[in-house]
Amino acid sequence: MQFKDPGEIKLYFLRFMFHHLMSLTGERFQFLILLITANICIADGSMCKRTWDGWMCWDDLEAGVTSAQHCPDYYNDFDTSEMAIKICTDSGHWFVHPESNRTWTNYTGCNHMSNDHKRTAFNLYYLALIGHGLSLISLFTSLGIFFYFKSLSCQRITLHKNLFFSFVLNSVITIIFFTCVANNQEVTQANPVSCKVSVFIHHYLLGCNYFWMLCEGIYLHTLIVVAVFAEKQHLMWYYLLGWGFPLIPAFIHAISRSYYYNDNCWISSNTSLLYIIHGPICAALLINLFFLLNIVRVLITKLKVTHQAESSLYMRAVRATLILVPLLGIQYLLLPYKPDGRLASEIFMHTMNILMHYQGLLVATIFCFFNSEVQGVLRRHWNQYRIQFGSTFANTDALRSASYTASSMTEVHRCYSIDSHMESLNGKSFHNLETTILRSDSLYM
């Protein structure tokens, strides 16, 4: 559209503003004000004048030059890292598309990766569901083992059970949230109270995961470093920390979110209010990191004094460290920021997806399936099962009963000896330290 009088241009834009003001975002409204208040000149063929194409504002441009700027961020399918292009022809007019016979801005680059983005999003979605599914299977199996074999009962296993329960509940609520809220636009647009409640529960259980990991770290630190208190620890304080404390940041976040950033289903992550949830979690991770370093320091110091085979003793200390690392969640401190660039960003998202949604599987594997006590109990019961159904001797039942009784007594003694006799690690008996370290591989599990 060409105007010969600058007054006509301003009148046109005033009418445009009157009819479309309510539909403009703040950014587009500022662009419109810029156009109205600018010193607009009549096109003389030497340059294309600034214009608003409906999505973005384009500044004055010399004839024969192509302008490019990042795609707008208020359109969901646009990739803001891509560029939109507008051409100023040699005649000093904006490029006119031959099919529509209207000025045209090339936004095709903004969404040419939409299919790839959707494919990546679906991959991450199903990867998360598979991770939580595998976590639930492994966690339920581990809990079944802990509850079925009474010889594994002790305070340390009780903490494992609570940690596993927190991961089970978190996996269940995460699957519900992904399938019923995040993947359902109708629910998100309707914005029911139930979806916000699910977000609140998700944040609470996420905190429970990390604070029960902190409970494990505190217990091990008390058991190994502060051994004078190791004879009988009061688990009530662990229950308050693991199940009770995460309610505080969850409630504060919910109240703050409802007042200051009350978006649909609280699904957006573009708010600093999430630091209310992430702050205590980071604090728990840092405290656990301190416990890990202090435990390793004490173990290495004690092992040096025993004067045993140095390589073997240090390998056991390293093994304990490697087992404690996933327990304390140090891997989350290694990737605090999302990198720039499509490839780096996708690698980051897949890595974080695995670390976040497969954590239940990792915890069950380390604390149950790799636990030498659990392996010993399962091996003995499997052998007894084979003897029961494969032996033809008449005294098989008597032998099996005696073997089971002896093995059960041994397991009970080993489990409780770890909880009640670890004061030897505080320097009271280096001989007992050597015996405990060399014979109880499961101490650190």
LOFITI-572629 format. One record per residue (C-alpha): x, y, z; residue in three letters; chain. Coordinates in steps of 0.001 Angstrom, whole numbers, always signed. Each point is the difference from the previous one (the first is absolute). Example, Ala and Ser with C-alpha at 12.3 -4.5 7.8 and 13.67 -1.06 7.14 Angstrom:
! LOFITI-572629
+12300,-4500,+7800,ALA,A $
+1370,+3440,-660,SER,A $
This chain:
! LOFITI-572629
+0,+0,+0,MET,A $
+1455,+3384,-1047,GLN,A $
-696,+3342,+1645,PHE,A $
+766,+3447,-1393,LYS,A $
-754,+1909,+3170,ASP,A $
+1631,-822,+3358,PRO,A $
-3298,+927,+1669,GLY,A $
-1734,-2829,-1820,GLU,A $
+2617,-2412,+1296,ILE,A $
-555,+1055,+3593,LYS,A $
-3790,-136,-420,LEU,A $
+293,-3513,-1422,TYR,A $
+2065,-1199,+2929,PHE,A $
-2316,+1659,+2520,LEU,A $
-2930,-1892,-1480,ARG,A $
+2081,-3179,+2,PHE,A $
+840,+507,+3657,MET,A $
-3645,+605,+907,PHE,A $
-1167,-3254,-1576,HIS,A $
+2902,-2215,+1087,HIS,A $
+1224,+1453,+3277,LEU,A $
-1549,-2688,+2159,MET,A $
+1642,-2796,-1999,SER,A $
+3542,+1409,+161,LEU,A $
+2658,-1247,+2367,THR,A $
+2074,+2543,+1892,GLY,A $
+2898,-416,-2404,GLU,A $
-2107,+493,-3108,ARG,A $
-1759,+2984,+1548,PHE,A $
+3365,+1673,+579,GLN,A $
+866,-601,-3634,PHE,A $
-3281,+1614,-1028,LEU,A $
+640,+3043,+2178,ILE,A $
+3445,+268,-1588,LEU,A $
-1550,+78,-3444,LEU,A $
-2574,+2618,+936,ILE,A $
+2347,+2356,+1803,THR,A $
+2907,-375,-2433,ALA,A $
+827,+2653,-2550,ASN,A $
-1433,-1958,-2925,ILE,A $
+1170,+1096,-3438,CYS,A $
-1522,-612,-3387,ILE,A $
+1606,-2823,-1947,ALA,A $
+2377,+1451,-2566,ASP,A $
+1336,-3253,-1521,GLY,A $
+3357,+134,+1744,SER,A $
-989,-2047,+3046,MET,A $
-2796,-2029,+1536,CYS,A $
-1683,+1721,+2918,LYS,A $
-583,-1594,+3386,ARG,A $
-3068,-2155,+161,THR,A $
-1982,-2374,+2177,TRP,A $
-772,-3306,-1715,ASP,A $
-2394,-1298,+2633,GLY,A $
+2638,-1884,+1979,TRP,A $
+3080,+2191,+167,MET,A $
+1170,+3531,-661,CYS,A $
+2537,+578,-2775,TRP,A $
+2185,+3105,-16,ASP,A $
+900,+2147,-2973,ASP,A $
+2095,-1918,-2502,LEU,A $
+2005,+1027,-3027,GLU,A $
-1177,-1177,-3413,ALA,A $
+1410,-3334,-1125,GLY,A $
+816,-1158,+3551,VAL,A $
-1434,-2948,+1927,THR,A $
-833,+394,+3699,SER,A $
-46,-2861,+2510,ALA,A $
-915,-252,+3667,GLN,A $
-796,-2743,+2477,HIS,A $
-3443,-1544,-175,CYS,A $
-2544,+1290,+2547,PRO,A $
-398,-1904,+3247,ASP,A $
-3754,+475,+390,TYR,A $
-876,-2575,-2645,TYR,A $
+189,-3508,+1434,ASN,A $
+1234,-1798,-3115,ASP,A $
+2772,+2482,-737,PHE,A $
+3629,-685,+816,ASP,A $
+1456,+3235,+1378,THR,A $
+3511,-1096,-960,SER,A $
-965,+105,-3698,GLU,A $
-253,+3122,-2173,MET,A $
-2879,+1709,-1805,ALA,A $
+921,+1731,-3271,ILE,A $
-1471,+3049,-1751,LYS,A $
+1285,+1227,-3359,ILE,A $
+182,+3597,-1156,CYS,A $
+10,-38,-3801,THR,A $
+2160,+2172,-2214,ASP,A $
-2995,+2231,-635,SER,A $
-186,+936,+3678,GLY,A $
-3111,-2028,+784,HIS,A $
-476,-2991,+2252,TRP,A $
-124,-3304,-1847,PHE,A $
-3483,-940,-1254,VAL,A $
-872,-3681,-197,HIS,A $
-1128,-867,-3550,PRO,A $
-2812,-2296,+1144,GLU,A $
-1662,+2262,+2574,SER,A $
+1122,+3280,-1623,ASN,A $
+728,+1338,+3500,ARG,A $
+3138,+971,+1849,THR,A $
+1471,-3156,+1461,TRP,A $
+2415,-892,+2777,THR,A $
+1742,-3352,-143,ASN,A $
-835,-1785,+3258,TYR,A $
+485,-3490,-1421,THR,A $
+3345,-305,+1780,GLY,A $
-1683,+540,+3352,CYS,A $
-1848,-3287,-2,ASN,A $
+1910,-2172,-2456,HIS,A $
+1326,-1911,+3027,MET,A $
-3423,-425,+1598,SER,A $
-219,-3647,-1038,ASN,A $
+3436,-654,+1461,ASP,A $
-988,+1805,+3179,HIS,A $
-3195,-2007,+252,LYS,A $
+1920,-3201,-591,ARG,A $
+2496,+960,+2702,THR,A $
-2818,+894,+2388,ALA,A $
-1712,-3336,-599,PHE,A $
+3301,-1835,+442,ASN,A $
+563,+1724,+3331,LEU,A $
-3611,-648,+1006,TYR,A $
+152,-3732,-668,TYR,A $
+3530,-222,+1378,LEU,A $
-1288,+1461,+3273,ALA,A $
-2975,-2375,+121,LEU,A $
+2242,-3002,-661,ILE,A $
+2398,+1192,+2700,GLY,A $
-2724,+319,+2607,HIS,A $
-1496,-3327,-1066,GLY,A $
+3330,-1780,+431,LEU,A $
+517,+1850,+3273,SER,A $
-3350,-1210,+1333,LEU,A $
+744,-3604,-968,ILE,A $
+3440,+55,+1615,SER,A $
-1196,+1864,+3103,LEU,A $
-2940,-2339,+613,PHE,A $
+2302,-2986,-472,THR,A $
+2485,+1450,+2479,SER,A $
-2694,+769,+2559,LEU,A $
-1338,-3535,-378,GLY,A $
+3462,-1388,+732,ILE,A $
+478,+2240,+3036,PHE,A $
-3393,-875,+1475,PHE,A $
+76,-3716,-804,TYR,A $
+3438,-829,+1401,PHE,A $
-149,+870,+3699,LYS,A $
+3737,-596,+321,SER,A $
+527,+3317,-1812,LEU,A $
-1863,+2037,+2625,SER,A $
+2028,+2765,+1663,CYS,A $
+11,+3788,+240,GLN,A $
+2034,+400,-3156,ARG,A $
-2486,-2074,-2005,ILE,A $
-2876,+1980,+1550,THR,A $
+1491,+3178,-1452,LEU,A $
+357,-1762,-3350,HIS,A $
-3699,-939,+115,LYS,A $
-1092,+3592,+606,ASN,A $
+2301,+1253,-2739,LEU,A $
-1484,-2569,-2381,PHE,A $
-3572,+946,+987,PHE,A $
+714,+3664,-763,SER,A $
+1265,-951,-3452,PHE,A $
-3013,-2258,-599,VAL,A $
-2446,+2787,+850,LEU,A $
+1946,+2521,-2062,ASN,A $
+8,-2306,-3033,SER,A $
-3753,-592,+323,VAL,A $
-884,+3706,+249,ILE,A $
+2429,+859,-2811,THR,A $
-1605,-2542,-2337,ILE,A $
-3451,+1359,+901,ILE,A $
+1142,+3582,-584,PHE,A $
+1638,-783,-3343,PHE,A $
-2915,-2007,-1388,THR,A $
-2954,+1938,+1433,CYS,A $
+1266,+3593,+152,VAL,A $
+3133,+723,-2014,ALA,A $
-1160,-2065,-2988,ASN,A $
-3613,+1208,+108,ASN,A $
-600,+3515,-1332,GLN,A $
-3678,-95,+953,GLU,A $
+859,-483,+3665,VAL,A $
+2677,+2684,-156,THR,A $
-2392,+2507,-1582,GLN,A $
-2807,-875,+2427,ALA,A $
+2441,+591,+2883,ASN,A $
-1779,-2100,+2653,PRO,A $
+1106,+62,+3625,VAL,A $
+924,-3681,-226,SER,A $
+2860,+670,-2422,CYS,A $
+1506,+2554,+2380,LYS,A $
-375,-2463,+2851,VAL,A $
+1904,-2564,-2054,SER,A $
+2806,+2537,-524,VAL,A $
+73,+673,+3747,PHE,A $
+243,-3736,+759,ILE,A $
+2692,-400,-2658,HIS,A $
+2108,+2771,+1538,HIS,A $
-496,-1445,+3484,TYR,A $
+1033,-3515,-1023,LEU,A $
+2946,+1368,-1961,LEU,A $
+1189,+1608,+3218,GLY,A $
-594,-3271,+1870,CYS,A $
+2322,-1803,-2427,ASN,A $
+2895,+2313,+725,TYR,A $
-597,+315,+3723,PHE,A $
-189,-3759,+462,TRP,A $
+3285,-123,-1885,MET,A $
+1214,+2543,+2546,LEU,A $
-1252,-2289,+2785,CYS,A $
+2095,-2815,-1463,GLU,A $
+3034,+2272,-27,GLY,A $
-584,+1170,+3584,ILE,A $
-436,-3590,+1163,TYR,A $
+3219,-1168,-1650,LEU,A $
+1869,+3039,+1299,HIS,A $
-1245,-673,+3522,THR,A $
+786,-3687,-319,LEU,A $
+3543,+409,-1300,ILE,A $
+1225,+3389,+1234,VAL,A $
-2060,+693,+3138,VAL,A $
+55,-3630,+1108,ALA,A $
-610,+822,+3647,VAL,A $
-3684,+466,-874,PHE,A $
-237,-3095,-2169,ALA,A $
-1267,-2506,+2551,GLU,A $
-3638,+1005,-468,LYS,A $
-1103,+2855,-2215,GLN,A $
-3456,+1511,+373,HIS,A $
-1680,-321,-3378,LEU,A $
-2776,+2443,+937,MET,A $
+2254,+2916,-966,TRP,A $
+663,-1624,-3356,TYR,A $
-3762,-355,-601,TYR,A $
-525,+3686,+808,LEU,A $
+2785,+1047,-2342,LEU,A $
-886,-2393,-2834,GLY,A $
-3798,+276,-19,TRP,A $
-705,+3185,+1955,GLY,A $
+2457,+2687,-1038,PHE,A $
-754,-103,-3784,PRO,A $
-3555,+1128,+797,LEU,A $
+1306,+3448,+970,ILE,A $
+1492,+1059,-3372,PRO,A $
-2869,-1719,-1836,ALA,A $
-2622,+2062,+1880,PHE,A $
+1989,+3233,-327,ILE,A $
+367,-551,-3745,HIS,A $
-3702,-774,-427,ALA,A $
-1085,+3143,+1863,ILE,A $
+2521,+2196,-1817,SER,A $
-915,-1485,-3359,ARG,A $
-3711,+649,+527,SER,A $
+683,+3681,+734,TYR,A $
+2915,+941,-2252,TYR,A $
+129,-2440,-2937,TYR,A $
-3326,-1789,-240,ASN,A $
+359,-1502,-3475,ASP,A $
-2083,-2922,-1213,ASN,A $
+748,-3130,+2027,CYS,A $
+3251,+1630,+1187,TRP,A $
+1638,-1733,-2916,ILE,A $
+2370,+2800,-1001,SER,A $
+3600,-120,+1181,SER,A $
+726,+3639,-944,ASN,A $
-304,+1335,+3526,THR,A $
+2495,+596,+2767,SER,A $
-2547,-1330,+2502,LEU,A $
+1283,-3486,-776,LEU,A $
+3083,+888,+2039,TYR,A $
-2245,-535,+3020,ILE,A $
+15,-3690,-940,ILE,A $
+3477,-240,-1478,HIS,A $
+1761,+1978,+2740,GLY,A $
-512,-2534,+2823,PRO,A $
+804,-2830,-2424,ILE,A $
+3320,+1612,-916,CYS,A $
+723,+530,+3693,ALA,A $
-654,-3693,+670,ALA,A $
+2344,-949,-2838,LEU,A $
+2766,+2251,+1327,LEU,A $
-349,-1420,+3512,ILE,A $
+152,-3511,-1424,ASN,A $
+3103,+964,-1939,LEU,A $
+1632,+1085,+3258,PHE,A $
-966,-3318,+1604,PHE,A $
+1450,-1935,-2924,LEU,A $
+3341,+1784,+146,LEU,A $
+194,-340,+3771,ASN,A $
-870,-3716,-105,ILE,A $
+2648,-635,-2642,VAL,A $
+2539,+1968,+2060,ARG,A $
-721,-2056,+3112,VAL,A $
+61,-3304,-1860,LEU,A $
+3318,+716,-1696,ILE,A $
+1530,+1212,+3278,THR,A $
-1145,-3087,+1905,LYS,A $
+1026,-2383,-2748,LEU,A $
+3532,+1409,-41,LYS,A $
+462,-823,+3678,VAL,A $
-933,-3669,-429,THR,A $
+3275,-677,-1909,HIS,A $
-1731,-2526,-2250,GLN,A $
+340,-461,-3757,ALA,A $
-189,+3624,-1069,GLU,A $
-1347,-535,-3485,SER,A $
-2828,-2237,+1162,SER,A $
-1015,+2356,+2785,LEU,A $
-11,+3052,-2257,TYR,A $
-2014,-1856,-2602,MET,A $
-2655,-666,+2617,ARG,A $
-37,+3681,+927,ALA,A $
-346,+934,-3674,VAL,A $
-2774,-2545,-374,ARG,A $
-1845,+1537,+2936,ALA,A $
+423,+3434,-1569,THR,A $
-1372,-1115,-3335,LEU,A $
-3031,-1477,+1739,ILE,A $
-590,+3147,+2031,LEU,A $
+236,+2370,-2979,VAL,A $
-3426,-850,-1502,PRO,A $
-1434,-124,+3511,LEU,A $
+976,+3587,+665,LEU,A $
-1039,+1245,-3449,GLY,A $
+3245,+1689,-964,ILE,A $
-803,-535,-3679,GLN,A $
-2633,+2762,+217,TYR,A $
+2664,+2503,+990,LEU,A $
+1971,-718,-3176,LEU,A $
-2705,+1251,-2401,LEU,A $
-1521,+3113,+1577,PRO,A $
-553,+1993,-3174,TYR,A $
-1555,-732,-3347,LYS,A $
+2533,+609,-2797,PRO,A $
-680,+1976,-3172,ASP,A $
-277,-1615,-3405,GLY,A $
-2423,-2622,-1244,ARG,A $
+2302,-3030,+180,LEU,A $
+1452,+897,+3403,ALA,A $
-3477,+764,+1301,SER,A $
-1387,-3350,-1146,GLU,A $
+2936,-1874,+1542,ILE,A $
-579,+1922,+3225,PHE,A $
-3729,-758,+35,MET,A $
+513,-3717,-661,HIS,A $
+2692,-193,+2677,THR,A $
-2132,+1776,+2579,MET,A $
-2990,-2100,-1019,ASN,A $
+1900,-3201,+768,ILE,A $
+1417,+1365,+3256,LEU,A $
-3389,+1223,+1225,MET,A $
-2394,-2694,-1153,HIS,A $
+2207,-3082,+397,TYR,A $
+1163,+865,+3498,GLN,A $
-2361,-2484,+1642,GLY,A $
+1492,-2801,-2089,LEU,A $
+3499,+1156,+953,LEU,A $
-807,+127,+3721,VAL,A $
-1631,-3448,-16,ALA,A $
+2936,-1478,-1892,THR,A $
+2635,+1413,+2350,ILE,A $
-1717,-543,+3339,PHE,A $
-1681,-3309,-726,CYS,A $
+1150,-1919,-3064,PHE,A $
+3705,+816,+531,PHE,A $
-260,-485,+3770,ASN,A $
+2164,-2979,+990,SER,A $
-2356,-882,+2875,GLU,A $
-2963,-158,-2354,VAL,A $
+1986,-2009,-2516,GLN,A $
+1079,-2429,+2728,GLY,A $
-3544,-496,+1277,VAL,A $
-1392,-536,-3504,LEU,A $
+2810,-2406,-865,ARG,A $
-565,-2085,+3128,ARG,A $
-3749,-144,-469,HIS,A $
+434,-932,-3662,TRP,A $
+2321,-2843,+984,ASN,A $
-2484,-1143,+2624,GLN,A $
-2743,+67,-2610,TYR,A $
+2081,-2149,-2333,ARG,A $
+793,-2437,+2805,ILE,A $
-3645,-198,+1001,GLN,A $
-1227,-942,-3463,PHE,A $
+3084,-1768,-1341,GLY,A $
+1344,-2111,+2827,SER,A $
-1001,-3598,+515,THR,A $
+1579,-475,+3429,PHE,A $
-2292,-634,+2905,ALA,A $
+1642,+2524,+2308,ASN,A $
-247,+2907,-2435,THR,A $
-2622,+1824,+2032,ASP,A $
+2045,-173,+3194,ALA,A $
+3154,+1240,-1716,LEU,A $
-1871,+2828,-1682,ARG,A $
-1589,+1098,+3268,SER,A $
+3338,+43,+1792,ALA,A $
+1644,+1893,-2847,SER,A $
-2775,+2601,-105,TYR,A $
+125,+546,+3766,THR,A $
+3762,+471,-36,ALA,A $
-44,+2364,-2966,SER,A $
-2827,+2064,+1494,SER,A $
+1842,+362,+3291,MET,A $
+3132,+1005,-1884,THR,A $
-1850,+2668,-2004,GLU,A $
-1690,+1422,+3103,VAL,A $
+3335,+168,+1775,HIS,A $
+1692,+1718,-2959,ARG,A $
-2754,+2557,-485,CYS,A $
-199,+1015,+3631,TYR,A $
+3733,-139,+526,SER,A $
+365,+2779,-2549,ILE,A $
-2455,+2200,+1882,ASP,A $
+1157,-760,+3554,SER,A $
+3756,-545,-174,HIS,A $
+1195,+2723,-2356,MET,A $
+1535,+1888,+2895,GLU,A $
+3166,-1881,-951,SER,A $
+256,+2399,-2945,LEU,A $
+452,+2865,+2437,ASN,A $
+3481,-1211,+949,GLY,A $
-884,-2350,+2856,LYS,A $
+1126,-3174,-1710,SER,A $
+1917,-86,-3280,PHE,A $
-148,-3771,+5,HIS,A $
-3812,+120,+30,ASN,A $
+157,+2647,-2724,LEU,A $
+1965,-2339,-2221,GLU,A $
-2413,-2837,+673,THR,A $
-3053,+2164,-682,THR,A $
+1356,+1485,-3229,ILE,A $
+1321,-3230,-1456,LEU,A $
-2935,-2229,+933,ARG,A $
-2972,+2325,-423,SER,A $
+24,+1231,-3588,ASP,A $
-3602,+1101,+369,SER,A $
+790,+2625,+2614,LEU,A $
-51,+2743,-2577,TYR,A $
-3080,-1153,-1849,MET,A $
